[in-house]
């Protein structure tokens, strides 16, 4: 064959995990090439965290991840932790701040994290080749041969860092899953996650009019998984951190239960208030605990345009059940269009948790979101990208 580009390590995907793996492999003296079909590296990094990149979290444990093999993440997370990445961020003098629940964001913008990675990549001596589409992959005589839009690339080690299906407008595809299957790997059923929910037909008309309202809630699944965070009412459904988090655990067809006032017991509040404020309208009373439009909405739903003093036992029971355990049956989710991650992916049963190397094909590595590892909202998926990329980079 003529004009074969030969490298030690070929990494498909110039996202967070792929770039980080390339840096680590190149530090070991390996001749590393990262290819991506996009015209820019790290597109998802740039758009993440509202343009500020929630690059990790102060509190990272295996409990923050979902996988059919929940122990799979332990080794990589312990060997390259959030403190290691924070140290790198400080070394590059990237200004950052902590928000609620230990989330770390750039002070300026996401470009600071991408620039850090590209700077490290250059220093380590790895090559980056964009606008390159991989058309086919095969393994012959112990080497990987890839037909690309720029010609044939030959590599000793192949790293799949192609991500999942979330945000197809950024170029997401199932290519990584196809490579894994080609070499005998099985897939855990995958779907869009960390994603907003859509209204069902019955709820849409009345609830969508409340678009833009936010409320701190506790949302739980039928199985009891719960999160206490903000929910946002949108024209299309329910979003916000609480809903994105619970989407990791929700099963299609299931109901969700929302406590709109998790910090109080509304029944107790009503009983205490009716003695001094008996002539107060219920909806005016509720505005002390939630936005006015939301209070008015609930009163209209219950058909309770009453004074506190006139509420019956049944009325109070209705208010209690509706505010503390409102049953929401999603029409579905927004899907991959707005999902932050893909839940499921390449089964971890046939991948080394220490090196990310395939146990079915020597020198094939799978890292980042392509694997059946999904973090909670809050910087955990980026930390998995750094940790899994680091682990593979020590070996590939």
C-alpha positions in Angstrom: 0.0 0.0 0.0 1.2 3.5 -0.8 0.8 6.7 1.2 -0.1 4.9 4.5 0.0 7.2 7.5 1.6 5.1 10.3 1.2 6.0 14.0 1.6 4.2 17.3 -1.8 5.3 18.7 -4.9 6.5 16.7 -7.6 8.1 18.7 -11.0 8.6 17.0 -12.7 11.6 18.6 -11.3 15.0 19.6 -13.6 15.5 22.6 -12.7 15.6 26.2 -11.7 11.9 26.7 -9.9 11.6 23.3 -7.8 14.8 23.8 -6.9 13.8 27.4 -5.9 10.3 26.3 -3.8 11.7 23.5 -1.9 13.9 26.0 -1.2 11.1 28.3 -0.1 8.6 25.6 2.1 11.2 23.9 3.8 12.0 27.3 5.0 8.4 27.2 6.7 9.0 23.9 4.1 7.4 21.8 3.4 8.8 18.3 -0.2 9.8 18.7 -2.8 11.0 16.1 -6.3 12.3 17.1 -8.8 12.4 14.2 -12.3 13.9 14.2 -14.8 14.5 11.4 -15.6 17.9 12.8 -13.9 21.2 11.8 -13.1 22.1 15.4 -11.9 20.1 18.4 -13.9 19.9 21.6 -17.2 21.3 20.3 -19.2 19.9 23.3 -16.6 21.3 25.7 -17.2 24.8 24.2 -21.0 24.6 24.6 -21.1 22.9 28.0 -22.2 24.5 31.2 -23.8 27.4 29.4 -20.5 28.3 27.9 -18.6 28.1 31.2 -17.8 24.3 31.2 -18.7 22.5 34.4 -15.3 20.6 34.2 -15.5 18.5 37.4 -17.0 18.4 40.9 -15.5 18.7 44.3 -17.3 15.5 45.4 -16.8 12.6 43.0 -17.6 9.0 44.1 -18.7 5.9 42.2 -22.2 6.5 43.6 -22.5 9.5 41.1 -22.4 7.1 38.1 -24.8 4.7 36.5 -23.6 1.5 34.8 -24.7 -2.1 34.7 -21.4 -2.8 36.4 -21.4 -0.1 39.1 -17.9 -1.0 40.3 -16.3 -0.4 36.8 -15.6 3.3 37.5 -13.7 2.8 40.8 -10.2 2.2 39.4 -10.0 5.1 36.9 -11.7 7.6 39.2 -9.3 6.8 42.1 -6.1 6.8 39.9 -7.0 10.1 38.2 -9.3 12.1 40.5 -11.0 15.5 40.4 -8.1 16.8 42.5 -5.6 15.8 39.7 -7.6 17.7 37.1 -8.1 20.7 39.4 -4.3 20.8 39.8 -3.9 20.9 36.0 -6.5 23.7 35.8 -4.5 25.7 38.5 -1.2 25.0 36.7 -2.7 26.6 33.6 -4.0 29.5 35.7 -7.6 29.0 34.6 -9.9 31.0 36.8 -12.8 29.0 38.2 -15.5 29.1 40.9 -17.6 26.6 42.8 -21.4 26.6 42.6 -24.0 24.6 44.4 -23.4 20.9 45.0 -19.6 21.2 44.4 -19.8 22.0 40.7 -16.7 23.8 39.3 -17.1 26.2 36.4 -14.7 28.5 34.5 -14.9 32.1 35.5 -14.5 33.2 31.9 -15.6 30.6 29.4 -15.3 27.0 28.2 -12.6 28.0 25.8 -10.2 28.1 28.8 -10.5 24.3 29.2 -10.2 23.5 25.5 -7.1 25.8 25.3 -5.6 24.0 28.3 -6.1 20.6 26.5 -4.8 21.9 23.2 -1.8 23.4 24.9 -1.0 20.1 26.7 -1.5 18.2 23.4 1.0 20.4 21.6 3.5 20.2 24.5 3.2 16.4 24.6 3.7 16.2 20.8 0.5 14.6 19.7 -1.0 15.4 16.3 -4.6 16.6 15.7 -6.3 16.1 12.4 -9.7 17.5 11.9 -12.2 17.2 8.9 -11.3 13.6 8.7 -14.0 11.0 8.4 -13.2 7.3 9.2 -14.9 5.1 6.6 -13.8 1.6 7.7 -11.8 -0.1 10.4 -10.1 -3.5 10.2 -7.3 -5.3 12.1 -4.7 -7.1 10.0 -1.5 -8.7 11.2 -1.8 -7.1 14.6 -2.3 -3.6 13.3 -5.4 -1.5 12.8 -6.0 -0.2 9.3 -8.4 2.6 8.9 -9.7 4.0 5.6 -10.3 7.7 6.1 -11.3 10.6 3.9 -7.6 11.6 3.9 -6.2 8.1 3.1 -5.2 5.0 5.0 -4.0 5.2 8.6 -2.2 2.4 10.3 -1.9 2.1 14.1 -0.7 -0.2 16.7 -3.4 0.9 19.2 -6.9 2.2 18.4 -8.8 4.3 20.9 -12.5 4.9 20.4 -13.5 8.2 22.0 -16.5 9.0 19.8 -19.0 9.8 22.5 -22.7 9.0 22.4 -25.7 10.2 20.4 -26.5 13.3 22.3 -26.8 16.6 20.4 -26.6 15.3 16.8 -26.2 18.9 15.5 -22.7 18.8 17.0 -21.9 15.7 14.9 -22.8 13.0 17.3 -23.3 9.5 15.8 -23.4 5.8 16.6 -20.0 5.2 14.9 -18.2 4.2 18.2 -20.9 1.6 18.9 -20.5 0.1 15.5 -16.7 -0.2 15.9 -17.2 -1.9 19.3 -19.8 -4.3 17.8 -17.5 -5.1 14.9 -14.9 -6.4 17.3 -17.5 -8.5 19.3 -18.6 -6.1 22.0 -22.2 -6.1 23.2 -24.2 -2.9 23.8 -26.3 -2.0 26.8 -29.5 -0.5 25.5 -29.0 3.2 25.1 -31.2 6.3 25.2 -31.0 10.1 25.7 -30.5 11.2 29.3 -29.8 14.2 31.4 -32.7 15.5 29.3 -35.9 17.5 29.8 -39.3 15.9 29.8 -42.2 16.7 27.5 -45.8 17.2 28.6 -48.4 14.6 27.9 -51.4 15.7 25.9 -53.6 16.2 28.9 -51.2 18.5 30.8 -49.7 20.5 27.9 -52.4 23.1 27.4 -52.7 24.3 31.0 -49.1 23.8 32.1 -47.2 25.2 29.1 -48.8 28.6 29.9 -46.5 28.7 33.0 -43.3 28.6 30.9 -40.4 30.2 32.6 -41.4 29.5 36.2 -38.9 27.8 38.4 -39.4 26.1 41.8 -37.2 24.1 44.1 -38.7 20.6 44.3 -38.1 17.0 45.2 -38.7 14.7 42.3 -38.8 11.0 42.6 -39.3 7.9 40.5 -41.7 5.0 41.2 -38.7 3.0 42.5 -37.8 5.8 45.0 -34.8 7.5 43.5 -35.1 11.2 44.4 -33.4 14.5 43.8 -34.0 17.8 45.6 -33.1 20.6 43.1 -34.7 23.3 40.9 -37.3 22.4 38.3 -38.1 24.7 35.4 -41.5 24.8 33.6 -41.1 25.2 29.9 -43.5 25.4 27.0 -42.6 21.9 26.0 -42.4 20.2 29.5 -40.3 20.1 32.6 -36.6 20.9 32.7 -34.1 22.2 35.2 -31.5 20.3 37.3 -34.0 18.2 39.2 -35.6 16.9 36.0 -32.3 16.3 34.2 -31.0 14.3 37.1 -34.0 12.1 37.5 -34.1 11.4 33.8 -31.1 9.1 34.4 -33.3 6.9 36.5 -36.7 7.3 34.8 -38.1 4.5 32.7 -40.3 5.3 29.7 -44.0 4.9 30.6 -43.3 5.5 34.3 -44.8 8.3 36.4 -42.7 10.8 38.4 -43.8 12.3 41.7 -43.1 15.9 42.5 -43.1 17.6 45.9 -43.6 21.2 45.0 -43.0 22.4 48.6 -40.4 20.0 50.0 -39.2 22.3 52.8 -42.6 22.6 54.5 -45.8 20.6 55.4 -48.6 22.5 53.7 -51.3 20.9 55.9 -49.5 22.2 59.0 -49.0 25.7 57.5 -52.7 25.9 56.6 -53.9 24.8 60.0 -51.6 27.4 61.7 -52.5 30.2 59.3 -56.3 29.8 59.2 -56.6 31.0 62.8 -54.9 34.4 62.2 -55.5 34.7 58.4 -58.8 32.9 57.9 -60.1 35.5 55.5 -57.1 35.2 53.2 -57.7 33.6 49.8 -56.0 30.3 49.4 -54.2 31.4 46.3 -52.8 34.5 48.1 -51.6 32.3 50.9 -49.8 29.9 48.6 -47.9 32.8 46.9 -45.9 32.8 50.1 -44.4 29.5 49.1 -44.4 29.6 45.2 -44.6 31.9 42.3 -48.0 33.7 42.0 -48.9 32.1 38.6 -48.1 28.6 39.9 -50.4 29.2 43.0 -53.2 30.5 40.8 -52.7 27.5 38.5 -53.1 25.0 41.3 -56.2 26.7 42.7 -57.8 26.7 39.3 -57.0 23.0 38.8 -58.5 22.1 42.2 -61.4 24.6 41.7 -60.6 26.0 45.1 -61.3 29.7 45.0 -61.8 29.8 48.8 -60.8 31.5 51.9 -58.5 29.6 54.3 -61.3 29.5 56.9 -63.7 27.8 54.4 -61.4 24.9 53.5 -62.9 21.5 54.3 -60.9 18.4 55.4 -61.2 17.1 51.9 -60.0 20.3 50.4 -56.9 20.2 52.6 -56.3 16.6 51.7 -56.4 17.5 48.0 -54.0 20.4 48.5 -51.6 18.2 50.5 -51.5 15.3 47.9 -51.3 17.6 44.9 -48.5 19.8 46.3 -46.4 17.1 48.0 -47.0 14.2 45.6 -48.1 15.5 42.3 -48.1 12.7 39.7 -46.5 13.7 36.5 -46.7 11.3 33.5 -44.2 12.6 30.9 -45.2 12.3 27.3 -41.5 11.4 26.8 -38.3 13.4 26.7 -36.7 15.9 24.4 -34.5 13.1 23.1 -31.0 13.4 21.8 -31.6 16.9 20.4 -31.1 18.4 23.8 -29.8 15.5 25.9 -26.5 16.1 27.7 -25.5 12.4 27.6 -26.4 9.0 26.3 -27.3 6.5 29.0 -26.1 3.0 28.2 -23.5 2.1 25.5 -20.7 -0.4 25.1 -21.0 -3.0 27.9 -18.2 -2.6 30.5 -18.1 -6.4 31.1 -15.6 -6.9 28.3 -13.4 -3.9 29.0 -10.6 -3.6 31.6 -11.6 -1.2 34.3 -7.9 -0.4 34.9 -6.7 0.3 31.3 -10.0 0.6 29.3 -8.6 -2.0 26.9 -11.0 -4.4 25.2 -10.8 -7.9 26.5 -11.9 -9.2 23.1 -9.4 -7.3 20.9 -5.9 -6.5 21.9 -4.9 -2.8 21.7 -8.4 -1.6 21.2 -9.5 0.9 23.9 -12.9 2.4 24.6 -13.2 5.6 26.7 -15.6 8.3 27.8 -19.3 8.4 26.9 -19.2 5.5 24.4 -19.0 3.2 27.4 -22.0 2.2 29.6 -21.0 4.8 32.2 -23.2 7.8 32.8 -22.5 10.4 35.4 -25.0 12.7 37.3 -25.4 16.3 36.2 -22.7 18.5 37.8 -19.3 17.8 36.2 -19.3 14.1 36.6 -19.3 13.2 32.9 -16.3 15.4 32.3 -14.5 13.8 35.2 -15.2 10.4 33.7 -13.7 11.7 30.4 -10.5 12.8 32.2 -10.2 9.6 34.3 -11.0 7.1 31.6 -8.8 9.0 29.1 -5.9 9.1 31.6 -6.2 5.4 32.3 -6.1 4.4 28.6 -3.3 6.9 28.0 -1.0 5.0 30.4 -1.3 1.9 28.4 -2.2 2.4 24.7 
